[in-house]
Amino acid sequence: MRYLNIVALGAVIGLGAGLPAEASSSAWYNSEGGKVRLVTSGKPDEAGKIHGVLDIALKPGWKTYWRDPGDAGVPPQLDISASTNIADARLSFPPPQRHDDGYGKWAGYDRPVSLPVTFTLSSPDQPAMIDANVFLGICETICIPVQTRLSLDPASDPENATDAALVKTALATLPSPARPDFGIRVLPGDHETLIIEARSPGDQDSLDFFIAGERDYMFGAPVRSEKEGKLVFTVPILDRPSATPTDGGLYYTLTSADGSVDGLLPFP
């Protein structure tokens, strides 16, 4: 996917900061391919977390990226360092689709999408103000980097039923945790290849496997095949850290016509 020059666009994008909104949602920021805003359900839960969404309203024919954008994309990013009483903001991702634009294969969304965000309060009993710098890529025949500042006061409209319903609906789109009959098993591979067996109780022809390259890993598009009657995805490891991490793992999502699951797999 080709990108317009980010440096050349910087001055224009920088002028597009969304104005603060006196509501539990921010103002919309409009771009050529759609618009974006932040929405929250207002009140923190018992764990001191505020649930919200990064709401991306794409125009017809435009796309945006999953958590792993491939070798030339821009994943959605939030910088909440200018916020008050917000310690962390974690994005979650609905199941993506596979796209091939002639320049490369990548994972993303070709329809409006709401990405759940969990904001963790530093002090749950204190007021919070969300002031977030948002950066994402949206694409038609070329890709445009969108950068803006979105601000809101979650407590200013905490009983907004429309905002709460949007957040609840977005959370319901997330993959379920992987389980024995719907998930993956890592098979022996080598230093340059990740091989996984995929299992699903439904139609295996519709299965697709997505893995997020993080911690200096980069992956190519999975290639599906059958091995002894089982569905196997072979994933090229295009780049990897000099030393294999020993903590955590890599996010994956397994999608099918019957739903989706996700989880962590060990670092290959």
C-alpha positions as CSV (number, residue, x, y, z in Angstrom):
1,M,0.0,0.0,0.0
2,R,1.5,3.3,-1.1
3,Y,1.6,6.2,1.4
4,L,1.6,9.9,0.9
5,N,4.7,11.5,2.2
6,I,4.2,11.8,6.0
7,V,6.6,14.7,6.4
8,A,4.9,16.8,3.6
9,L,1.5,16.1,5.3
10,G,2.7,16.9,8.8
11,A,1.9,20.6,8.8
12,V,-1.6,19.9,7.4
13,I,-2.3,17.0,9.8
14,G,-1.0,19.0,12.8
15,L,-3.7,21.7,12.2
16,G,-6.4,19.1,12.4
17,A,-6.5,18.6,16.2
18,G,-10.0,17.9,17.4
19,L,-11.3,20.4,19.9
20,P,-12.0,19.3,23.5
21,A,-15.6,18.1,24.0
22,E,-17.7,18.6,27.1
23,A,-19.1,15.1,26.9
24,S,-18.1,11.5,27.5
25,S,-17.2,11.4,23.8
26,S,-14.8,13.7,21.9
27,A,-15.6,15.8,18.9
28,W,-15.2,14.0,15.5
29,Y,-12.0,14.7,13.5
30,N,-12.7,14.6,9.8
31,S,-10.2,13.4,7.2
32,E,-10.4,12.6,3.5
33,G,-11.3,9.0,4.0
34,G,-13.5,9.2,7.1
35,K,-13.7,10.5,10.6
36,V,-12.5,9.4,14.0
37,R,-13.4,10.2,17.7
38,L,-13.1,8.7,21.2
39,V,-16.1,7.6,23.1
40,T,-16.3,6.4,26.7
41,S,-19.0,4.9,28.9
42,G,-18.3,7.6,31.4
43,K,-17.9,6.0,34.8
44,P,-14.9,3.9,35.9
45,D,-15.6,0.3,36.9
46,E,-14.7,-1.2,40.3
47,A,-11.1,-1.9,39.0
48,G,-10.6,1.8,38.2
49,K,-10.9,1.4,34.5
50,I,-12.9,3.4,32.0
51,H,-14.1,1.6,28.9
52,G,-14.3,3.3,25.6
53,V,-13.7,3.0,21.9
54,L,-11.7,4.6,19.2
55,D,-14.6,5.1,16.7
56,I,-13.4,5.0,13.1
57,A,-16.1,5.9,10.5
58,L,-14.6,5.0,7.2
59,K,-16.1,6.2,3.9
60,P,-17.0,3.6,1.3
61,G,-13.9,2.1,-0.4
62,W,-11.5,3.1,2.4
63,K,-9.7,0.7,4.8
64,T,-7.7,0.9,8.0
65,Y,-5.3,-1.5,9.7
66,W,-5.3,-4.2,12.4
67,R,-2.8,-4.3,15.2
68,D,-0.2,-5.7,12.8
69,P,-0.3,-3.6,9.5
70,G,2.1,-5.6,7.5
71,D,5.4,-4.3,6.2
72,A,4.2,-0.9,5.1
73,G,1.2,0.1,7.1
74,V,0.3,2.2,10.2
75,P,-1.4,0.5,13.1
76,P,-3.8,2.6,15.2
77,Q,-1.9,4.2,18.1
78,L,-2.9,6.2,21.2
79,D,-0.5,8.4,23.2
80,I,-2.3,9.4,26.4
81,S,0.8,11.0,28.1
82,A,-0.9,14.5,28.2
83,S,-3.9,13.1,30.0
84,T,-4.8,13.7,33.7
85,N,-5.1,10.7,36.0
86,I,-4.8,8.2,33.2
87,A,-2.0,5.6,33.7
88,D,-2.5,3.5,30.6
89,A,-4.7,3.1,27.5
90,R,-4.9,-0.4,25.9
91,L,-6.4,-0.9,22.4
92,S,-8.2,-4.2,21.6
93,F,-9.1,-5.3,18.1
94,P,-12.1,-7.0,16.5
95,P,-11.2,-9.9,14.0
96,P,-9.7,-8.4,10.9
97,Q,-10.0,-9.4,7.2
98,R,-7.2,-10.3,4.8
99,H,-6.5,-7.7,2.1
100,D,-4.3,-7.7,-1.0
101,D,-3.9,-4.4,-2.7
102,G,-1.4,-5.5,-5.3
103,Y,1.5,-4.1,-3.3
104,G,1.3,-6.5,-0.4
105,K,-1.0,-8.6,1.8
106,W,-2.1,-7.1,5.1
107,A,-4.8,-7.3,7.8
108,G,-7.4,-4.7,8.5
109,Y,-11.0,-3.4,8.1
110,D,-12.9,-2.3,5.1
111,R,-15.9,-1.0,7.0
112,P,-16.5,1.4,9.9
113,V,-15.0,-0.1,13.0
114,S,-14.9,0.7,16.8
115,L,-11.7,-0.4,18.5
116,P,-12.3,-1.0,22.3
117,V,-10.0,1.0,24.5
118,T,-9.4,0.4,28.2
119,F,-8.2,3.4,30.2
120,T,-6.7,2.7,33.5
121,L,-6.9,5.4,36.2
122,S,-3.9,6.3,38.3
123,S,-6.2,7.2,41.2
124,P,-9.6,5.7,40.8
125,D,-11.2,8.1,43.3
126,Q,-9.9,11.2,41.4
127,P,-11.2,13.0,38.3
128,A,-9.7,12.2,35.0
129,M,-9.3,14.0,31.7
130,I,-8.4,12.1,28.5
131,D,-6.2,14.0,26.2
132,A,-5.0,11.6,23.5
133,N,-2.8,11.9,20.4
134,V,-4.2,9.5,17.8
135,F,-2.3,8.2,14.8
136,L,-3.6,5.7,12.3
137,G,-3.5,5.0,8.6
138,I,-6.6,5.0,6.3
139,C,-6.3,3.8,2.7
140,E,-8.1,3.9,-0.6
141,T,-5.7,3.6,-3.7
142,I,-3.1,5.4,-1.5
143,C,-2.8,5.6,2.3
144,I,-3.1,8.8,4.3
145,P,-1.7,9.0,7.8
146,V,-4.2,10.6,10.2
147,Q,-2.9,12.3,13.3
148,T,-5.0,14.3,15.6
149,R,-5.6,15.2,19.3
150,L,-8.9,14.0,20.8
151,S,-9.9,15.3,24.3
152,L,-12.8,14.5,26.6
153,D,-14.0,14.6,30.2
154,P,-15.5,11.1,30.9
155,A,-17.4,12.4,34.0
156,S,-19.2,15.2,32.1
157,D,-21.9,13.0,30.7
158,P,-21.6,9.7,32.5
159,E,-25.3,8.6,31.9
160,N,-25.1,8.9,28.1
161,A,-27.0,5.7,27.0
162,T,-25.9,6.1,23.4
163,D,-22.2,6.2,24.3
164,A,-22.6,3.3,26.7
165,A,-24.4,1.2,24.1
166,L,-21.6,1.9,21.5
167,V,-18.9,0.7,23.9
168,K,-20.9,-2.4,24.9
169,T,-21.5,-3.3,21.2
170,A,-17.8,-2.9,20.4
171,L,-16.7,-5.1,23.3
172,A,-19.1,-7.8,22.0
173,T,-17.2,-7.9,18.6
174,L,-13.9,-9.0,20.2
175,P,-12.7,-12.5,19.7
176,S,-13.3,-15.0,22.4
177,P,-10.4,-16.7,24.3
178,A,-9.1,-19.7,22.4
179,R,-10.3,-23.1,23.6
180,P,-9.3,-26.8,22.9
181,D,-11.8,-27.2,20.0
182,F,-11.2,-23.7,18.5
183,G,-7.6,-22.5,18.6
184,I,-4.1,-23.4,17.5
185,R,-1.3,-25.7,18.2
186,V,2.3,-24.7,17.4
187,L,4.1,-27.4,15.3
188,P,7.9,-27.9,15.0
189,G,9.4,-25.3,12.7
190,D,12.7,-23.7,12.1
191,H,14.4,-20.3,12.7
192,E,12.7,-18.8,9.6
193,T,9.3,-20.5,9.7
194,L,6.3,-20.6,12.2
195,I,4.0,-23.6,11.6
196,I,0.7,-23.9,13.4
197,E,-2.2,-26.3,13.3
198,A,-5.6,-24.7,13.4
199,R,-8.7,-26.3,14.9
200,S,-12.3,-25.2,14.6
201,P,-15.7,-27.0,15.3
202,G,-17.1,-25.4,12.1
203,D,-16.2,-25.0,8.4
204,Q,-12.4,-25.2,8.2
205,D,-12.4,-23.7,4.7
206,S,-13.3,-20.3,6.2
207,L,-10.4,-20.3,8.7
208,D,-7.8,-17.6,8.6
209,F,-4.8,-17.0,10.9
210,F,-3.4,-13.6,11.9
211,I,-0.3,-13.0,14.0
212,A,0.9,-9.7,15.3
213,G,4.6,-9.0,14.8
214,E,6.0,-7.4,18.0
215,R,9.2,-7.3,20.0
216,D,11.2,-7.0,16.7
217,Y,9.4,-9.9,15.0
218,M,8.0,-9.5,11.4
219,F,5.9,-12.1,9.6
220,G,4.9,-12.7,6.1
221,A,1.4,-13.7,5.0
222,P,0.4,-17.2,6.2
223,V,0.2,-20.0,3.6
224,R,-2.5,-22.7,4.3
225,S,-2.2,-26.4,3.5
226,E,-3.3,-29.7,4.8
227,K,-1.1,-32.1,6.7
228,E,-2.4,-35.6,7.6
229,G,-6.0,-34.3,7.3
230,K,-5.3,-31.2,9.5
231,L,-5.3,-27.6,8.5
232,V,-1.9,-26.0,8.8
233,F,-0.7,-22.4,8.4
234,T,3.0,-21.8,7.5
235,V,4.1,-18.3,8.3
236,P,7.5,-16.9,7.1
237,I,9.5,-15.2,9.8
238,L,10.9,-12.2,7.9
239,D,12.7,-10.7,10.9
240,R,13.3,-11.6,14.5
241,P,15.2,-10.2,17.6
242,S,18.8,-11.3,18.1
243,A,17.7,-13.1,21.3
244,T,14.3,-14.8,21.7
245,P,12.2,-13.1,24.4
246,T,11.5,-15.2,27.5
247,D,8.4,-13.3,28.8
248,G,4.9,-13.1,27.2
249,G,4.2,-14.1,23.7
250,L,2.7,-13.0,20.4
251,Y,-0.9,-12.1,19.9
252,Y,-2.9,-14.1,17.3
253,T,-6.4,-14.2,16.1
254,L,-8.1,-17.2,14.4
255,T,-11.2,-16.3,12.4
256,S,-13.9,-18.4,10.8
257,A,-17.4,-18.1,9.5
258,D,-18.6,-19.2,12.9
259,G,-16.7,-16.6,15.0
260,S,-13.2,-15.8,16.1
261,V,-10.8,-16.6,19.0
262,D,-7.5,-15.1,20.1
263,G,-4.6,-15.7,22.4
264,L,-0.9,-15.7,22.9
265,L,1.6,-18.1,21.3
266,P,5.1,-18.7,22.5
267,F,7.9,-16.7,20.8
268,P,9.3,-18.8,17.9
